[in-house]
Amino acid sequence: MAAENFWRWQPHPEVWLLLAGLLGLGFYATRIVGPKLESKGLPGVQASHKRWFVFGMILLWLASDWPMHDIAEEYLYSVHMTQHLLLTLVIPPVFLLATPTWFARLIIGEGAVKTWVYRLARPVPAAVLFNGLQIFTHWTGVVNTTVESGPLHYSLHTAVVASALLLWMPVCGPIPELRIGLPSQMVYLFLTSIIPTIPAAWLTFADGAVYEAYDIPQRLFGISVTSDQQAAGLIMKLAGGIYLWVLITMLFFRFVGQHEASEKKRRAELRQRRDEQPLTWDEVEAQLEAAGPPPIESIPD
């Protein structure tokens, strides 16, 4: 493959169809259902939901369309890893934050889909499913096969993104009963940051080319296959780990802030209750004795 073809434009109608479908859902929620709820005094689509949705659409387009998609699948596994992190750690929580609670309940309905979502969007099954797919999709045979098979490639991407949505539901999902407390969220994300060290270490310290599909003569930017693999491992471990630890730190400060606010509220309630409570006769007498006898006023002639 000639070097001048590295940046050739390739159409991806399946990506455009996905983006159009999501835009349609956004229009339906914002322009049709939302106003009906607001007319009844119920919350519709908030401004924060719209901002998160726009941000998620931009990220999804960048991660799924040309040129990132083509470079990631044909030339550099490090770019593939960057795409993978966007599709699993960044884009899913952004879209969850963009989804109102009522719209999430509308999407999953009341049937089998809701049953499975409620079963799998729990910390243990969600983490097991997500990390199992993480290890499976980095297996040599799977990577080499998906590069050559478009349908398998998109099927695995769909499965990975779906598992990522389940993974993030306990942290920032729109359904309150599926979210866990802030301390549990911090532990949950910490454990999530551990598993990727296995394939990351494997990529960083492997001898020779791990994936034959990326061992091609023409090298984009002159990056060797070994350097590309090592960069992919470092991106997976450092970039992914730092990102999760930043979120853990933010959750910690939020927890501290909520704890301090709760403590201030509790103390204010105690002071109010103490001020409103009537004094006993003994307490009245004690205060009178402490104040001393009242001053004697002069009687006018």
N, C-alpha and C positions, 0 to 999 in steps of 0.2 A: 504494500500500500504506500503510495507516494506521500511524501511529507506535506505536499501542498493540499492534500485532502483532509488533513487533521480538522480543519475548521469548516468543512463543507456543511451547508445547511441541510438538515433532514427533517421532513415534516413528521409530526406525531399526532395524527387525528384522534387517537384514543385519549391522549392527554387533553386535547381541546374539548372532546366530548365530556370528559370528567369535569373539567372546569366549568363548562356550560351547565352541566347538571347541578353542580354546587351553587352556581349563580342563580339557577332557577329555584332551588330550595331557599336561598337567601331572599329572593324576591317574594316568594310565597309567604315566608315568615314575616318579612318586614312590611309588605304592602297589602297583604290580604288578611292573615290571621291576627297579626299584631294590633292593627287598628280596631278590629272587632273587640278584642280583649280590653283595650284601653277605653273604648266607649262604655264598657261595663264597670269601669273603675279598677280593672285588673292590670298588672304589669305586662307590657308588651315586649318589644325589642328595645333594649336600652342602648344608649350611645356607646357604652363600653363594648357591648356585643358587636356592634357594627365595626368598631375599630379593630377588634381582634379578628373579625371575619376578613376584612380587607388585608390585614397583615398575613393571615393564613393563606389566602389566595395567592398573594405575591410569592410567598415562600414555596408553596406547592408548585407554582408555575416554574420558578427558578430551578427547583430540584428535579422536576420531571420532564422538562422540555429541553430543546437544544439551547446551549451547547453542553450543559452539564451532563445530561443524560447520555449523550453520545460519547463524550470523552470518558465518562465513568464506565461505560459498558464495552468500549473498544480499545482504550489506550492505557488509562491510569487507574489502578486499583485504589490509590489514595483518594482520587476524586470520587470513586464509587463509595468509599468509606464516608466521605463528607456527605454525599447524598444520602447514605444510609442513616447517618446520625440525624440529619434534618427530618427524614421520614419517620423516625422512631422517637426522638427525644424532644424535638422542637415543634413540628407541625401538629402532631396529635393534641398536645395540651393547649395549643393556640386555638384550634377548632373547638375543643371542649369549652374553653372560656368564652368562645363566640356563640355558644348554644344556650338559649334560655331554658330554664327547667321545663316549662310547659311544652316547648318544642321537642325536647329530648323524649319526654313521655309520649308525645304524639308519634314520634318516629318509631319507638320500640313497641308501641301498642300495648295490648293486654294479653297476647297469646304466647306462642312458643318462643318468639324472639325475646320478649321480656324475661321469660323464665330462664333462658340461657344467659342473657346479659347479667341478670342478678346472680346467677351461679358463678359465672366466670370473672365478673368485675369485682372480685374480692382479692385481698392482698395475696394470699397463698396461690390460688389457681392462676391469677393473672400473672404473677411473677414467674411461676413455673412455665406457663405457656410461652411467655415472652422470651425468657432466657433460653428455653429449649429451642425455639426458632432461631434465636441469635446464633447458637452453636451450630445448628443444622445448616443455616444459610451460609456459613463460612467454611463448611466442609469442602474439600478440594473438588470432589466429583460434582457437587451441586453447583458450585460457581462456574466450573468449566461447561456444564450442560446448559445452565441458564443463559450464558452469553450467546450460545448458538441457537437457543429456542426462545422466540419472542413470547408465545403464549405461557410457557412455564415461567419465564422471567416476570411477567406481569402478575401471574397467579401468586407467585411467592411474595412479590411486593405487596399485593393486596392482603395476603395473610399476615405479613409482618406489620403493616400499618394497622390492621384490625386488632392484632395482639397488643400493639402499642396503645391504642385507644383504651383497651381494657386495662392495661397497666396503669394509665394515668387517671382512670375513673376514681380510684380511692383518694387521689390527691387534689384534683381540680375538676372533677366531673360535675355536670350540671344537676345530677340527681343527689339530693342531700343525704338520703339514707344509705348511699353507697360510699360516702366519704368517711374517712377515718380522722381521728384527732390529730392535732399538729405534732405532738411527740411521736405518735405512731407513723406519721408521714415522714418525719426525719429518719427514723430507723428504716423504714421501707425504702426510701431513696438511697440510703447508705448501702443496704444490702444489694440493691439493684446495681450499684456502681462496682461491686466486687466481681460479678460473673464475667463481664467483658475483659477482665485482665487475662483470662485463659487464651482466647483466640488472639488477643493483642500481643501477648508474649510470644505466642507461636509465630505470628507474622514477623515480629521484630527480630527474633533470634534464629529464624529458619535459614538453613543453608540452601542456596540455589532458589530457583523459581518455584513457589508454592502452587501457583495457578498457571497452567500452560496457556490458557486463553490470553493472558496478559504478557506472555513471553514472546513478543513480536520484535522483528528486526528494527522497524522504524520506531524511534522513541520520541515522544512529544517532549519538547524543552530539553532534550538530551538526557532525561532522567533514566537511569538504569532500572532494570526490573527489581534488583535487590533494594536499591534506594527507595523505589516506589512502594515495595512491601513494607519496609521499615517505617516509612512515612505513614502508611495506612495503619500500622500497629500503634504508632505514637498518637495519631489522630483519635483512634478508637479509645485508647487508654487515657491520654492527657486531656484532649478536648472534651470527650464525653465525661470524664471524671470531674474536671474542673467545672463544667456546666452543672452537673448534679450537685456538687458541693456548694456552688453559688446559690442554688435553689435551697439547699439544706440550711445555709446561713440565713437566707431571707426568711425561711420558715421559723428559725430559731428566734430571730428578732421580733417576728410577728407574735410568736408565743409569749415572749417576754413582755411585749407591749400589752397583749390581752390580759396577762396575769397582773400587771401593774394596774391596768384600768379596772379589773375586777376587784383588786384589793382596795383601791380608792373608793369604789362604789360601796364595798362592804363597810369600810370605816365611816363613810358618810351616813349610811343607814344606821349604824350603831350610834353615832352622835345624835342623829335625829330622834331615834328611839329613846335615848337617854334624856334629851331635852324635853320630849313630850311626856315622859313618865312623871306622874305626880309624886311629890315628896311625902314621905311618911311624917307623922307627928314628931317622932324622935329626931328626924333630919331637920325639921323646922326649928325645934328647940336648940339643936346644935348650932345652926346658923345664927339664931338670935343671940346665943351666948357668945359666939365668936365675934359678933358685931358690937357687943357691949350695950350699955343702957342708952336709950335715945336722948338727944340733947334737950335740956329744959328751956322752954321758950319763956321769955319775959311776958308777964301779964300786964296789960296796959292799965293805967290808973283809971 
